Amino acid sequence: MSCLSRPAPPALLIQPLARADEESCASLAVRLQQFLSRAGFGARRKCEALIAQGRVTVNGQVARLGTVVRPGDEVRLDGQLVHALQPKVYVALNKPVGYASDRSDPTAKTMFELVDLPIRLFGVGRLDKDSDGLILLTNDGDFAYRLTHPRFEHEKEYRVVVEGVPDDASLERWRRGVKLPGETRPTAPCRVEITGVARQGGQPRATLRVIMHEGRKRQIRRTAALLGYPVISLTRVRIGTVTLEGLKSGQWRYLSAAEVAQLLESASGQV
C-alpha cells in the first residue's frame, strides 16, 4: 500500500520556479529530447527513442532528432500536449513484488500507482516485477542518466535468497563475471558473499549479499540460474548512499537535498 500520509516535500527540491527563473528559462531554446526529459518522460536516451519512433510533434509536424524547441512552440507526445519546466522531484520507493517498474504493459499494476503525486515520474533504472525493494523515481532526466549509465558506476546492493548453497568456485565465477546466454561480453566484476544458510522442507537455501555496478536485464537471476542456484527472492536494499531504512513495503519518501547531492557528486567523480 502507499504511504498513509503524503511525505512533506523538501523545500529546496520541489518549490515552483520563481518568476525570474521562468522568464530566464523561457528565453532559451533547447533540444527536443532535453525538453521532453525535463517534462518527466524519461532520461535523454529514452526521449530520443520517442522522437525516433515518430511519436512527437512540434507545431503539428513530426519531429526529428536534433529538433530545437523555442518559446511558444507546441510539443505533443502521442497527441497529448507536453508541459515542460516542472519542479524536480526525487522519490525513494520500497516497491513490493507484483508491481512493474515501467509503463510498457497497460494492463499491469505499476509502482507509479503507489506514489500519489500530481507530477509524471519515471523510474531510475528497473526492478523486476518479481523483485522488491528500493527504486528511485524522478522527473529529472539528467539525474536519471547519471545514475543509470554504466560509466558512473553507482553501487547497488541486493539481498538474494537462492536454492542450494553456492560453493567457493561458483562464488568466484560470479565475482569475476560470467558470459550470459545471448551476450557477447561477460558481466562486470562484483562482490558476492554468503550471509546465511537455512533449510526449508529439508532443502538448503542461502542468503547472499550482492553488490554490483551493472544493471543488465534480470542480471542477478540469470547469473544465479547459470551457476545452478535459482533465485527464490531478490530485494534491492541500497542505491549509492540511499537505503530502505524506515520504508515499509509500498511506502515512499522524498530524497533529501543532501542525498540528491551525494548521488550527483559521486556520479560527477566518474566522468
N, C-alpha and C positions, 0 to 999 in steps of 0.2 A: 504494500500500500504506500501511498505518497505521504509526505510529512503531514502531521496533524495540523500544524500551523506553518504558514509560509515563512521561511527564514528572512530575517531583516537583511536588506542588501547593504554591502559595504559602500559607504558614501563615495569613495574615490573611484568605484568601478562602474556604476551604472547610473550616475546622475545624467540628466539630459544635457545636451550641449548648450552652452551659453550662446546668446545671440551673436556675439562677436565671433565665436567659433564657427557658427553656422554660416555666417557671411564669408569667413575665410575659406571654409571648405567648399562653398558653392562657387567660389571663383576659380576652382581648379578643375581641369579636365583630367579624367583618369581612364585607364584601360578598362574595358568592359568586365574582364574577369575579376579585377580588383573591386569594381562596383558591386558585382554580384556577391563576392566574398564578404564585403562589408555589410551587405544586406542579410547575411546569415544563410547563404546557400552552399556553404562548404569551403574547404581550402581552395587555393587558386587552381590546383590541378583538376579538382572536380568541376569547378566553374568553367575551366577551359573545355572540359568534355561536354558540358551542357551546350556551350556555344557551338562546338564542332558537330553536335547532333542536330543542329538547326532548330533548337527549341527556344532560342532567344531572339527577340526583335528589338530594334531601336528605331523609333519613329515609324513603325509599321513595316520596316524592311528587315529581312532575315539577316542577323549579324554574322560576322566572320571573326576569326581570331585576329587580334590587332585592332579591332574597332575601338574607338575612343568615345567616351561618354562626356558630354558637356552640360553645363547648367541648362535646364529646360528640356533636355531630351527625355523622351518617354521610353522606358525599358520595360519589356514584358517577358515573362518566362511562362511558356505553355499558355499564353494568352492572358495571364494574370499580371497586373501592374506590380512592379517591384519598387519598393520604397527603401532607399539607402540611408546611411548615416544613423543607424540605430545605435543606442548606447551599448557598449560592450559588456557582455555578461559572461561569467565563468562559474561553472557549477560542477560539484563533485557528487556523483550518484552511486549508491550501492545497488547495482542492478540485480534483480532477482533472476533465477532461472526461468526460462519461458518467455522472456521479452527480447525481441530483436533490437539490435543497436543501430539499425538504419531503417529507411522507409521503402526499401525495394519491394516488399510484399505488402500490398494494400490490405490484405486480409489478416495480417499478423498483428499481435499485440506488440507495441514498441515501447522502449524506455521513455520516449517523449511524453507518453501519457502520464508518467509519474511526476513530471516536473511542470507544475501549474504556473507557467509564466506566459505573458502575452507576447513574447518575442520568439521568433522562429530560431531554434537552436539546432546544432548538428553535433554528432559525436566526434570526439578526438580519437581517431583510431577505431578499433572494433572490439567487441567482446561477444563471442558466440552465444546464440540463443540458449544452448545447453550449459553455458558457464555463468557464473555470477561474480559479483564483486565490483571493484572500483572502476568507474569510467568517467571521463570528463566530458562536459558539454559546453559549447560556447557558440557565439555568433561571430567570433574573431578569426578570420581565415588565416591571418599571418601567425597567430598564436598556435592554431592547429597545425600549420605547416611545420613550425619549429619543433613541435612535439612528436610529429609522426615521421618526418623524413629521416632515413637511416643515418645520415651523416651527423646528426645531432646527438645520437646515442643516449637517449634518456633511458634510465634503468626502469624496468617494470618487474615487480616481484609477484610470484604466484604461489599459492598453496595447492598442491596437486596430490590427489589420492589415486593410486594405481593398483591394479590387480597384481599380486605377487610382490616380491622384494627384489629390486634390481641388484645384480651383482656388481662387483667393482669394475669389471670390463665394460659392462653396459653403461654404467655411470660415466666412465672415462670417454667412451664414444660420444655420449650425449654432450659432455663438456667440450670436447674438441670440435664437434659439428658433424652432422651426417648429411648425406645426399638423399633427399626425399624423392619418392617416385614422381616422375614427370618434371623434375627440376634439374638444371644443369650445374648449379653451384651448391656447395654444402651450406648448411646453416652456420651462422657465426658462433664462435665460442661463447659459452655461457657458464653460469655457476649452477650446479645441481648437487643437493645433499639430502640424505635421508634424515628426517626429523622424528620419525616414529614408525612403529610397526604394530599392527593389531590383527586380530582374527575375527572373521565373521562367517558363520556357517562352516567353520573349520578351515576356511581358506585364508591365507595371509594376504594382507594388503599394506602397502607402505604409504606414508605421507612424505611428500617431497617438498623441499623449498627450491624453487627455480627462479633465478634472476637473469634477465636477458635484456638485450637492446633491440633485437629484431621484432618484427610483428607480422610475419607471413601468415596467411590464412590457415587457421587451425594448426599452427606450428607445433605446439606442445602435444596436442592429441595425436598428430601424425607421427611425431618423433617417438613418443612413448609406444605407439602401436607397432612401429617399425622395429623397435628393440624388444618387443614381446611383452609389454606391460601396459595393457589398455587402461585408459583413464576412466576412473569412476566418477570423480568430481574435480572441478577446476575453479579456483577462486582467485581473482586478482586482488592483492592486498595493498599494493603500493605502486604509485607512478611518481618517479623522482622523489621529492620530499613529501608528497601528499599521500596520506594513508586512509584506511577505512575507519579509523578510530572515531567512535561516537556516532556512527551511522548504522542504524539497523537496516535490514533488507527492505528495499523500496524507498528509503529515505534519501534526502539530498540536502545539500547546503551550498552556500556561495563560497568560493575560494576567497581567502583574504587577499588584500593587496600585496602582502609580503609573500604569500605562496605564489601568486602570479609572477611577481618579480623574480623570485628564486628560480622558477621554471624557465623563464626567459633568459635569465642570466646564465644558467648552466648551458642553455642552448647556444647562446652567443659565444661561449667559450669553445664551441666545437666547430665554428665556421672556418 
